[in-house]
Amino acid sequence: MTEAPELIEVESDTFSCDGGGGALGHPRVFLTLGESGEVECPYCDRKFVRKKAPAVPQA
C-alpha cells in the first residue's frame, strides 16, 4: 500500500519546495497554487493547499 503524500498548508499563492530533507531533499522548485487552491511538487509529491481562514464566530 502506498502512503498518501504529505499535505502542507500554505498562505501564499507562490512558494518553494526543496523536499525538506536538506542535502537529501531535491532541487528547490517554485510552485504556484492553481484555481483549485492546490498543487503537487513534481519531485517529492508533497501536496500543497491554500490555508483556510479561521472561522469567524457569529454574534
N, C-alpha and C positions, 0 to 999 in steps of 0.2 A: 504494500500500500504506500502511495506517495504522500508525503507531508504537504499540507497546504502552504503556500508561500507566506512569508512574514507580511503582516499588514501594518503599515505605518501611516499615521495621520499627519498631514502637513497643513500649514496655514497659508502658505504662499502657492501661487499657481506655477511658479518656476523654481526649481531646486536641483540639487545634485545628489547622486548616489555613487558611492565607491565600494559598495559591498559590505562596509562596516567591519572588515577584518584587518585593517591596517595593511601591512605588507602582504597579507594573504587575501586581500579583497580583490577588486578589479579596477581597471582604469576609471577615473571619475567621468561620469556622463551627466549632462544636464538634461532634465526631463521637464515637460510641461503638461499639466493636467488638461485633459480634453473637456469637451462639453459634458461628458458623463461624470466629471469630477474625480476620475481615477486614471491611473496609468501604471503599467508594469515595467520594471527595469529589464532591458533586453539581456543583461548579463546574469543577474542573480535571481530574477523572477520575483523580487520583492514587489509587493503591490502597495502603491501609494494612493491614499484617498484624501479628499478635502475634509479637514476637521470641521465638524458641525459646531455651530454656535450654541452656547449653553441656552437651555430653555429659560424663558423669562416667566417668572411666576405671575399668575393672573390675580389681580386685586379684587 
